[in-house]
Amino acid sequence: MMNERAGTRTNMVYPHPIDMNLFPHGGTFESNGYTTEETKLLNETRKILGDNSIRVTATVVRVPVTGGHSESVNVEFEKEFEMEWITKLLSLTKGVVVQDDPEKSIYPMPKYAEGRDEVFVGRIRRDESQPNSINLWIVADNLRKGAATNAVQIAAYLVDNEFVNV
């Protein structure tokens, strides 16, 4: 174990210091350049939704927080939509808490998700680089929710309510 901030070290858990740092490395690197954690997210998403054609990509980043997964998620829809529908749909989804008022610095953070069962969603905005797409910031306590579960539950709800066809 080590106390990096105090400057003492015994064992390194990660290949780099994590205190006051982040790095794009989770699991082991595979021959395609992805890590095992990134591949697991893809496989879990496809398995939960029962669709091997779903295209997902991710970069796992180690961040020195006590607990919590955070995801920047981009969702592309088949049809045009109103942003108000997305926010309302998320607000009405059981287990999801919308925290989306950037002007007041209100958005999800792992520090406040720790120890809670809800999935927190914010920074909800239209993706201006791609039609029919949105960007979301999703945070949850990783000891209470799995890494891919947060995004998959939201995606499944969108499919079940015919906002997306699969």
Stockholm file with secondary structure:
# STOCKHOLM 1.0

chainA/1-166         MMNERAGTRTNMVYPHPIDMNLFPHGGTFESNGYTTEETKLLNETRKILGDNSIRVTATVVRVPVTGGHSESVNVEFEKEFEMEWITKLLSLTKGVVVQDDPEKSIYPMPKYAEGRDEVFVGRIRRDESQPNSINLWIVADNLRKGAATNAVQIAAYLVDNEFVNV
#=GR chainA/1-166 SS CCBGGGTBCSCCSSSSCCTTCCBSCCSCBCTTSCBHHHHHHHHHHHHHHTCTTCCCCCCCCBCCCSSCEEEEEEEECSSCCCHHHHHHHHHHSTTEEECCBGGGTBCCCHHHHTTCCSEEEEEEEECTTSTTEEEEEEEECTTTSCTTHHHHHHHHHHHHTTSSCC
#=GC SS_cons         CCBGGGTBCSCCSSSSCCTTCCBSCCSCBCTTSCBHHHHHHHHHHHHHHTCTTCCCCCCCCBCCCSSCEEEEEEEECSSCCCHHHHHHHHHHSTTEEECCBGGGTBCCCHHHHTTCCSEEEEEEEECTTSTTEEEEEEEECTTTSCTTHHHHHHHHHHHHTTSSCC
//
